[in-house]
Amino acid sequence: MAVLTHNEASQKVDELRKKLDKWADDYYAKDAPVVEDAVYDKTYQELVELEEQFPDLVTADSITQRVGGEIKSDLSKVEHPVPMLSMGDVFSKDELKEFDERITKLVGHPVAYNVELKIDGLSLSLEYTNGKLTRASTRGNGRVGEDVTANAKFIKDIPQTLPEPLTTEVRGECYMEKEAFATLNAERDEKGEQVFANPRNAAAGSLRQLDARITKKRNLSTFIYTWVNPPRNITSQHQAIDEMNRLGFHTNQSGRRFESMDEVFNFIDEYTAKRNDLSYGIDGIVLKVDDLSLQSKLGNTVKVPRWEIAYKFPPEEQETVVRDIEWTV
Ligand code: NAD
């Protein structure tokens, strides 16, 4: 990167933020991205690097310091007492190794990771009171999300009642299977309606509906992977997944616990090869420190947990033709 003066850097930072804010609004609020994720990620990375070079240019409202986008829908707002955060990401195995080295240094010894598929959907929180589903909400800006309780009642794999009278919160990903996405877009195309850019945006547009009957007609699914307040006997992420599965949540069974980075890399290679054969979209692999007490010790930054990281797959050849998409920065 060319060396910039402070003035030039300040102008560039403003320019990048404007661009990213607009793209984030199209993506999060309108469910209609105008650039590919890889273009967004590259521009975001450029901003991160400039902010690292010129730390005095970092502002609290910079997109690098906040989660998601502004909420503009008419759905009621819901506060998240435990914030719903974003996730750090890396794009190479070398960077993943650096993450592992950082964790090993912070913790003082090597750790085991629960390695999961990164489902390409939108975050969903489910709250239960005495075993009954009482609230479902989107991530929104991480502190305040949208109330989608009525909509969640129409997602078949979400348990409305748990087998035990638990008062608890779980989180996961709401997504649309590739086949359901193709059917929906074909129907929309036939009616002359705008097609969705990808299954992620179709899922977001289908869940965040004021009229829950529309959600009912769309074929949405979930994978639940986070237990916000697990019982004391649950001490690891992999145990949490097993127990949530037992309680009736739809959990992804491809995740594995690994103690070495070589095993993690093999898993990445396996799913880089398999990803197109899955019935749902994944955009990477997530590494989570398996031990929940270590997760608490490592804590979070303002935007992401320190104990987890996403390895993002390299961008694929375009599979679907998307209208009105700008492919270059
Ligand atoms: P993210 O979607 O990259 O990663 C965080 C999210 O991953 C979590 O909130 C969770 O919902 C999800 N997730 C999926 N599987 C998971 C698992 N097994 N465990 C834990 N979490 C899991 O981060 P983000 O902050 O939501 O969005 C940033 C990304 O969105 C960018 O990297 C970019 O690719 C995309 N984006 C694209 C545009 C665009 O215009 N194309 C605009 C904004 C954002």
Boltz pocket constraint, residues with backbone or C-beta under 6 A from the ligand:
constraints:
  - pocket:
      binder: B
      contacts: [[A, 20], [A, 23], [A, 24], [A, 26], [A, 27], [A, 28], [A, 33], [A, 34], [A, 35], [A, 36], [A, 37], [A, 38], [A, 40], [A, 41], [A, 67], [A, 68], [A, 85], [A, 86], [A, 87], [A, 89], [A, 116], [A, 117], [A, 118], [A, 119], [A, 120], [A, 121], [A, 122], [A, 123], [A, 124], [A, 139], [A, 172], [A, 173], [A, 225], [A, 286], [A, 310]]
      max_distance: 6.0
